[in-house]
């Protein structure tokens, strides 16, 4: 019981400090490492990220099959 109260209070204090020290407290996309306001750039970054991950296994298999 005492541990859960302490962890709850600690969590509340962390969030208060986070909001006070520069966070706007819930602005969408604020904590992301990329800009979500430029739709074309966001789309290109997503496609690059997704297609790299999807195609990597196929490229590795193709390389291994061509290798003797």
N, C-alpha and C positions, 0 to 999 in steps of 0.2 A: 504494500500500500504506500509506504513512504517513498519507495523507489520510483513508483509511477508518478507520484506528485512531484518529486524532484525533476524527473525527466520532462514532465509537462512544463514546469516552470522554466527549466533550462531552454527548452524549445521555444517558448514564448519570448524569452530574453534574446535568443539568437535572432529571431525574426524581427524584433523591435530594433535591434542594432543594425541588422541588414537594411531595413527600410530607412533608418535614420542616416546611414552612411552612404547614401548615393542611389539607392534603389527607389524607383517610383512606385513600387508596390503593386505590381500586377499589369504592367504595360506589356501587351503581347509582343513577343520577339525580343524583349530587352536582354534576356540572358542567353541569347543564341550567338554563336561565334560568326554569324554571317548576317548580311542585311536582307530582310524579307520585304522591303518596300519596293525594290526594283524587280518586278515580276519576271522580266526576260532573263536577267542574270540568275535569279533564283531557279528558274526552270533549267537553264543550262548547267548550273552547278548540280542540281538534282540528277539530271540525265547523266552527267559525267560520273557522279558517285555511284549511281545505280547500275549503269551499264558496265562500269569497270568491275564491280563485284559480281555481276551476273556472267560476264564473258571470261573472267579469269580462269575458272576451272576448265572451260572448253579450250582456251588457248594453251593451258598447261598440258592437257591431254594430247592436243594436236602436236605440241612440241615433243612430248615423250614418244609418240608414235612415229614421228619422222626420224627421231634419233635411232641410231643402230646400236 
